[in-house]
């Protein structure tokens, strides 16, 4: 199997999506935990929104990586 095989590239993409999704989800959790300890105000709302956005993006990437992994592992 060559390095440019489409199946090999798809497997690498699924791994990349999983790793990046997990990193973004971890980063989102750090932001959300830090938001709890912040003083009430505008910054808390902005940080909560940013944390939730990062969590959605990271979760979506991780789910897409799992879908790709299952699709090409069969």
C-alpha positions in Angstrom: 0.0 0.0 0.0 1.5 3.3 -1.0 1.6 6.4 1.1 -0.8 8.2 -1.2 -3.5 5.4 -1.0 -6.9 7.1 -0.4 -7.8 4.6 2.3 -4.5 5.3 4.1 -5.1 9.1 3.9 -8.7 8.7 5.2 -7.4 6.6 8.2 -4.8 9.4 9.0 -7.6 12.0 8.7 -9.7 10.1 11.2 -6.8 10.0 13.6 -6.2 13.7 13.2 -9.8 14.5 13.8 -9.8 12.4 16.9 -6.7 14.0 18.3 -7.7 17.6 17.5 -11.2 17.1 18.7 -9.9 15.7 22.0 -7.5 18.6 22.4 -10.2 21.2 21.7 -12.6 19.5 24.1 -9.9 19.5 26.8 -9.2 23.2 26.2 -12.9 23.9 26.4 -13.2 22.2 29.7 -10.3 24.3 31.0 -12.0 27.5 29.8 -15.3 26.4 31.4 -13.7 25.6 34.7 -11.9 28.9 34.7 -15.2 30.6 34.0 -16.7 29.3 37.2 -13.9 31.0 39.3 -14.2 34.3 37.5 -16.0 37.4 38.8 -19.5 37.8 37.5 -19.8 40.1 34.5 -19.5 40.4 30.8 -16.2 38.5 30.6 -17.8 35.4 32.3 -20.6 35.3 29.7 -18.0 35.7 26.8 -15.8 33.0 28.3 -18.7 30.6 28.8 -19.8 31.1 25.2 -16.2 30.5 24.0 -15.9 27.4 26.1 -19.2 26.0 24.8 -18.2 26.8 21.2 -14.9 25.0 21.6 -16.6 22.1 23.2 -19.1 21.8 20.3 -16.3 22.0 17.7 -14.1 19.6 19.5 -16.9 17.1 20.1 -18.0 17.4 16.5 -14.4 16.7 15.3 -14.1 13.7 17.6 -17.4 12.3 16.5 -16.5 12.8 12.8 -13.2 11.1 13.4 -14.9 8.1 15.0 -17.4 7.9 12.1 -14.5 7.9 9.6 -12.6 5.3 11.6 -15.6 3.0 11.7 -16.3 3.5 8.0 -12.8 2.5 6.9 -12.2 -0.2 9.5 -14.7 -2.5 7.9 
